[in-house]
Amino acid sequence: MAKTVKCGDLNMPTVGLGTWEAKDEAELETALNTALEIGYRHIDTAAAYENEHLIGKVLQEWFSSGKLNREDLFIVTKLPIQGIHRDRVQKYLESSLEKLQLDYVDLYLIHFPVGKSETSAEYESEDHEGVWKNMEKQVDEGRAKTIGVSNFNIDQIDRILKFARIKPACLQVELHVFLQQPELVDFCHQNGLVVTAYSPLGNPGYNKFLKKVGVEERQDLVNVLTDPVISEIAQKHNKSNAQVALRFLLQKNIVVIPKSVTPSRLKSNFDLYDFELDDEDMKKIEELNVGEHVRICDWRIFPNIDQQPEYPFARK
Ligand SMILES: NC(=O)c1ccc[n+]([C@@H]2O[C@H](COP(=O)([O-])OP(=O)(O)OC[C@H]3O[C@@H](n4cnc5c(N)ncnc54)[C@H](OP(=O)(O)O)[C@@H]3O)[C@@H](O)[C@H]2O)c1
């Protein structure tokens, strides 16, 4: 079983299953069944991943066979950018719940701080306060146990903390050995937010995704799986590079949600508690942090999104 961390009043497993780009039905079903057998209890999805209905189907099978109860799981989904409007939060969460065949999610996240029209490519002026009040309403009315944000920067989280009646319980953001964001992580921990690392392996499959959506592949992507410093530490502990990269984040009190549809990887990505990186290992990995310019998921596959006032990252 994965260890847990407090997320609001809930116990959130510190290792979860990412599911972005997992939408082939047979592949995802096999992966989910394998992951649940291994012991994963935290599943990360989003309306934008177009796989909530597949996840819902598998979960129902586990509930109806009596192998799992709803309260054994920690399910996270996200408000898509078309839903970032004070009048649309409930509609999008209800749609996610219907697909997931659930009465509630454990954590509902605003996926990105920039909102977009439902009917055109236009961006909309974001109203974070109005949206947050409607996120709080989802907790009041039982559709979400806790709420949080994703891809928000320090200023944006700070603003929410000032007007929130229910504080954000979690920030989900890109974090891996090459983009460690220590200032953002410290700010969240000091303010009681769990930090969840997405792309915790630096998403080795990212160029495959860019190719699929017709965007030029990137030559500047970093690679956790072949990095010599990580390889040396992995050899020392008789672990894989992926395990070392994930374990580093866990030791920083960061939750990890590696995505895989490969059974052997699902297993090894979950086997993170039987070894410990020592101070020297941690220091060597801290030195791998190159910062902002290795960001993988900068969202600029949405044209001109970086021109929007609430674009959260450095404008390149
Ligand atoms: N909030 C957001 O905006 C946001 C953005 C991105 C991601 N996320 C969430 O975070 C999750 C994880 O991030 P991610 O999918 O971008 O990247 P990731 O988990 O860092 O990497 C996933 C890729 O690594 C491969 N992989 C997994 N384990 C491996 C291992 N042990 N050895 C070698 N390769 C391995 C997977 O391949 P196979 O599947 O073929 O095994 C897949 O191509 C997502 O799935 C999603 O749930 C959230």
Ligand as a Chemical Component Dictionary entry (heavy atoms), coordinates in Angstrom:
data_LIG
# 
_chem_comp.id                   LIG 
_chem_comp.type                 NON-POLYMER 
_chem_comp.pdbx_formal_charge   0 
_chem_comp.three_letter_code    LIG 
# 
loop_
_chem_comp_atom.comp_id 
_chem_comp_atom.atom_id 
_chem_comp_atom.alt_atom_id 
_chem_comp_atom.type_symbol 
_chem_comp_atom.charge 
_chem_comp_atom.model_Cartn_x 
_chem_comp_atom.model_Cartn_y 
_chem_comp_atom.model_Cartn_z 
_chem_comp_atom.pdbx_ordinal 
LIG N1  N1  N 0  -2.624 18.903 -14.466 1  
LIG C1  C1  C 0  -2.028 18.879 -15.623 2  
LIG O1  O1  O 0  -2.034 19.857 -16.380 3  
LIG C2  C2  C 0  -1.321 17.629 -16.071 4  
LIG C3  C3  C 0  -0.453 17.672 -17.174 5  
LIG C4  C4  C 0  0.228  16.510 -17.530 6  
LIG C5  C5  C 0  0.017  15.360 -16.799 7  
LIG N2  N2  N 1  -0.879 15.332 -15.757 8  
LIG C6  C6  C 0  -1.149 14.075 -14.982 9  
LIG O2  O2  O 0  0.083  13.531 -14.545 10 
LIG C7  C7  C 0  0.221  12.216 -15.039 11 
LIG C8  C8  C 0  1.674  11.866 -15.254 12 
LIG O3  O3  O 0  2.298  12.753 -16.150 13 
LIG P1  P1  P 0  2.648  12.389 -17.675 14 
LIG O4  O4  O 0  1.748  11.351 -18.182 15 
LIG O5  O5  O -1 2.723  13.685 -18.407 16 
LIG O6  O6  O 0  4.167  11.881 -17.609 17 
LIG P2  P2  P 0  5.002  10.783 -16.807 18 
LIG O7  O7  O 0  4.161  10.051 -15.860 19 
LIG O8  O8  O 0  6.215  11.479 -16.321 20 
LIG O9  O9  O 0  5.470  9.830  -17.994 21 
LIG C9  C9  C 0  4.576  8.997  -18.682 22 
LIG C10 C10 C 0  5.352  8.302  -19.802 23 
LIG O10 O10 O 0  6.426  7.567  -19.246 24 
LIG C11 C11 C 0  6.350  6.195  -19.620 25 
LIG N3  N3  N 0  6.745  5.452  -18.402 26 
LIG C12 C12 C 0  6.044  5.299  -17.267 27 
LIG N4  N4  N 0  6.739  4.597  -16.362 28 
LIG C13 C13 C 0  7.914  4.297  -16.930 29 
LIG C14 C14 C 0  9.057  3.566  -16.497 30 
LIG N5  N5  N 0  9.107  3.019  -15.281 31 
LIG N6  N6  N 0  10.090 3.445  -17.367 32 
LIG C15 C15 C 0  10.035 4.009  -18.592 33 
LIG N7  N7  N 0  8.991  4.700  -19.069 34 
LIG C16 C16 C 0  7.937  4.844  -18.245 35 
LIG C17 C17 C 0  4.900  5.967  -20.012 36 
LIG O11 O11 O 0  4.816  4.967  -21.006 37 
LIG P3  P3  P 0  3.744  3.751  -20.999 38 
LIG O12 O12 O 0  2.413  4.290  -20.577 39 
LIG O13 O13 O 0  3.760  3.320  -22.421 40 
LIG O14 O14 O 0  4.273  2.723  -20.048 41 
LIG C18 C18 C 0  4.521  7.318  -20.590 42 
LIG O15 O15 O 0  4.943  7.440  -21.934 43 
LIG C19 C19 C 0  -0.624 12.251 -16.325 44 
LIG O16 O16 O 0  -0.867 10.983 -16.858 45 
LIG C20 C20 C 0  -1.823 13.001 -15.831 46 
LIG O17 O17 O 0  -2.669 12.161 -15.059 47 
LIG C21 C21 C 0  -1.525 16.452 -15.375 48 
# 
loop_
_chem_comp_bond.comp_id 
_chem_comp_bond.atom_id_1 
_chem_comp_bond.atom_id_2 
_chem_comp_bond.value_order 
_chem_comp_bond.pdbx_ordinal 
LIG N1  C1  SING 1  
LIG C1  O1  DOUB 2  
LIG C1  C2  SING 3  
LIG C2  C3  SING 4  
LIG C2  C21 DOUB 5  
LIG C3  C4  DOUB 6  
LIG C4  C5  SING 7  
LIG C5  N2  DOUB 8  
LIG N2  C6  SING 9  
LIG N2  C21 SING 10 
LIG C6  O2  SING 11 
LIG C6  C20 SING 12 
LIG O2  C7  SING 13 
LIG C7  C8  SING 14 
LIG C7  C19 SING 15 
LIG C8  O3  SING 16 
LIG O3  P1  SING 17 
LIG P1  O4  DOUB 18 
LIG P1  O5  SING 19 
LIG P1  O6  SING 20 
LIG O6  P2  SING 21 
LIG P2  O7  DOUB 22 
LIG P2  O8  SING 23 
LIG P2  O9  SING 24 
LIG O9  C9  SING 25 
LIG C9  C10 SING 26 
LIG C10 O10 SING 27 
LIG C10 C18 SING 28 
LIG O10 C11 SING 29 
LIG C11 N3  SING 30 
LIG C11 C17 SING 31 
LIG N3  C12 SING 32 
LIG N3  C16 SING 33 
LIG C12 N4  DOUB 34 
LIG N4  C13 SING 35 
LIG C13 C14 SING 36 
LIG C13 C16 DOUB 37 
LIG C14 N5  SING 38 
LIG C14 N6  DOUB 39 
LIG N6  C15 SING 40 
LIG C15 N7  DOUB 41 
LIG N7  C16 SING 42 
LIG C17 O11 SING 43 
LIG C17 C18 SING 44 
LIG O11 P3  SING 45 
LIG P3  O12 DOUB 46 
LIG P3  O13 SING 47 
LIG P3  O14 SING 48 
LIG C18 O15 SING 49 
LIG C19 O16 SING 50 
LIG C19 C20 SING 51 
LIG C20 O17 SING 52 
# 
